[in-house]
Amino acid sequence: MLKYIKRKELNVDKYDSCIKKSVQSRIYAFSWYLDIVTDNWDVLVLDDYNAVMPIPWKKKYGIKYVSQPYFCQQLGVFSKENLPEILQKKMIDNICSRFAKISLNFNAENSLNFKNIQPLNNYVLKLDNSYEVLFKSFSKGRKHAVKVGEKNNLCIKTTTILELINIKNKFYNYAGFSAEKLSEICKTILKTNKGFILGVFKEDVLIGGGVFLMSNNKITYLFSAFNNEGRKLQAASFLIKSVIKRNENSNFILDFEGGNLPNTATFFKGFGAKVEEYHQFINQNFPFNFKLF
């Protein structure tokens, strides 16, 4: 039986257990994470939490619509066993009947063959070998970038999210960025050992860094910011190289959480990362000439 359950009525223990044990497990789908990044969210639940589909939604002009949250690349269906495509379609049809507009990213393990599906790219790297072997798969450009960082005696130390946000505010302009939500994510992951924050330093001066999430066997590169000197000294490549080296010969997968923009794809692919395709589902029940946003 498929049930639509509001967040306040959710059995959180059963829900989080399903996410943790699911074949599609992603840190973005856990209740604590969605509580931070979404305005509202409910869940489609199959039977006794054998499968779940979190639904992040907003309201505008009194109209409810589904929108992918920032800091949350992939959601979709999570199940303890792979679900038949017809059942996944039933879940999609259910939310289509409830919301005026839907823009939702499904995870890479969801097999979708429906209309209104747009393919997107992510990059991932298995860390199941030594750093020396993994380094051989780096592109010529990434190898050079890493050596630039080493030549300039860059070093990696922990830092605070406030310091990275300060760099972001000075050198970047991210649409939809929420410092408050990112800070809350970082506060939680540090408290619960579900992630870490690393800074890149040149002579004890912070020139950039990144936030990494950890869940099951994934290390997710959630956020980064670098100043002009950091960019000049290839601090981003040095940071990623350091994370790869620290986790060599493990069962971890480094999830770069990006790759749709050509330059970003080239950068991540330069570390030997492989493309992971996931899909965005878009649906609108409005008359053709009506725009919600």
Secondary structure as GFF3:
##gff-version 3
##sequence-region A 1 293
A	DSSP	beta_strand	2	6	.	.	.	ID=ss1
A	DSSP	three_ten_helix	7	9	.	.	.	ID=ss2
A	DSSP	alpha_helix	12	21	.	.	.	ID=ss3
A	DSSP	three_ten_helix	27	29	.	.	.	ID=ss4
A	DSSP	alpha_helix	31	37	.	.	.	ID=ss5
A	DSSP	beta_strand	40	46	.	.	.	ID=ss6
A	DSSP	beta_strand	51	60	.	.	.	ID=ss7
A	DSSP	beta_strand	63	67	.	.	.	ID=ss8
A	DSSP	beta_strand	78	79	.	.	.	ID=ss9
A	DSSP	alpha_helix	85	96	.	.	.	ID=ss10
A	DSSP	beta_strand	101	105	.	.	.	ID=ss11
A	DSSP	beta_strand	117	126	.	.	.	ID=ss12
A	DSSP	alpha_helix	131	136	.	.	.	ID=ss13
A	DSSP	alpha_helix	140	151	.	.	.	ID=ss14
A	DSSP	beta_strand	155	158	.	.	.	ID=ss15
A	DSSP	alpha_helix	161	171	.	.	.	ID=ss16
A	DSSP	alpha_helix	179	192	.	.	.	ID=ss17
A	DSSP	beta_strand	195	202	.	.	.	ID=ss18
A	DSSP	beta_strand	205	215	.	.	.	ID=ss19
A	DSSP	beta_strand	218	226	.	.	.	ID=ss20
A	DSSP	alpha_helix	228	232	.	.	.	ID=ss21
A	DSSP	alpha_helix	235	246	.	.	.	ID=ss22
A	DSSP	beta_strand	253	255	.	.	.	ID=ss23
A	DSSP	alpha_helix	262	269	.	.	.	ID=ss24
A	DSSP	beta_strand	274	284	.	.	.	ID=ss25
###
